[in-house]
């Protein structure tokens, strides 16, 4: 028995998760399986951090769930989910897509920074001395040089 919650064999639960996801095309989320074992998905995530073998089984099961979710977007699917729901959560189930999304966000962030840099310009406002007194504005008189 693997250390952890009393009475739970993590490796066997990992194997059961892979088998369950494979044999149940309606298994579209981790909690769907976890609840059958009296677990929460948080417990399974904690086990992933603590046990390499369980983590590999968990990832394999999540990839199978990702395929189940993809198939559920097809018109002929018995259990149907909306395509936008699938696309919005694909990064939770497809680790290759997760890296692509991460790189895309970095690229978009860099573009925004470049655009903001172009948009930023320095504007100097000239305020008459009488209006500037008592404000946070510099109160030196404006010269007429260059005007």
N, C-alpha and C positions, 0 to 999 in steps of 0.2 A: 504494500500500500504506500503510495506517495504521501509525503508530508503535506499538511494543509488542513483543511476542514476535516474533522473526524468522519470516517466512513466513506470518504470519496477517493477513488483511484483516478487521479487526473488523466493519466495516459489512457485508461479505458474510456473515460468520458470523452476525451479527444477523439478516439477511434469511433465511439458511438456517434459523435457529432458529425464526423465525415460520412458515416453510413446513413445517418438520418437525413442529412442534407441531400445525399445522392438518391435515396429511395423515396423522398417526399418532395416532389416538385412544388408543393404549396408551402414549403419551408422558405420564407422570404426574408426572415430576420433572425438574428441570434437569439433573442428572447423566446421565439417560437420553440426552439429546441431547449434552451436553458430551463424553462419552466417545467418541461417534462422530467427533468432530473432534480427538481426542487432547488434550482440554483437561480442566481441572477446573472445577467450578462456582465455586471461589474465584477463578480467573483471570477468569471472566466477570464476577463481582461487582467485581473490581478495574477491569476495563474500563468497567463502568457508572459508576464514580466518576471516570473519566478522560475519558469521551467521551459527550457528550449524545445524539448520534444513535444510538450503540449502546445507551445506556440506554433510549431510547424503544422500540427494537426488542425489547430484552430484556423490558421490562415488558409489551409486547403479547404476546410469546410466553408469558410466565408467566400472563397472563390467559387465554390459550387453554388452557394446561395446567390452569388452575383449572376451566374448563368441561369439559375431558376428565375431570378427577377427579369433578366433579359427575355427569356422565353415567355414570361407572363405579360410582356408588352405586345406579343404577337396577336394578330386578330383571332386566330383559331385557339388561343389559350383558354383552357377551362377556367383557370383563376386569372383574372385580368387586372393589371395595374396600368395606370396612365404612364405614357412614355416620358412625360416631363418629370414625374416622380422618380422614375428609373434614372434619368439623366442627372437629376439633382443629387442623387445619393450614390452614383456609380463609384466615386472615389472611396467609399467605405468598403467596397467589395472587390475592386479591381486595383491592385497595388501599382500596376504599370500606369494606369490612368492617373492615379494619385500623384505620381512624379511628374507626369505631363502637366497636370493642373498647377502644380507648384511652380514649375518653370514658366508656365504661361502667366501666372500672377506676378512673378518677378519681372517678366518682360513688360507687362502692363504697368506695373509700378514705376519702372524706369522711364517708360514713355510719359506717364503723368508728371514725373519729376522734370523731364525735359520740357514739356509743355508749360509747366508752371514757371520754370526758369525763364522761358521766352516771354511769358506774360508779365513777369515782374519788371517794372520800370520804376525809376526814381523820379518822383515829381516834387518839385520844390514850390511850395506855395508862398507867395509874398503877401503878408498881411500888414496893413497899416499899423504903425507903432501904437496908436491909440486903442486899437482893438486888441492887440496882443497883450497889453498890460493886464495883469491879474489872471492870465491863463498860463498854461504850460508851454506856450510858444515862446521862442526867443524874442526878446524885446528890443534888440538893437534896431536902430532906424534903417530903413531900406534905402540904399543908395540909388541914385538915378543913372548910374553908369551903365552903359550898354542899352538903355531904353530909349 
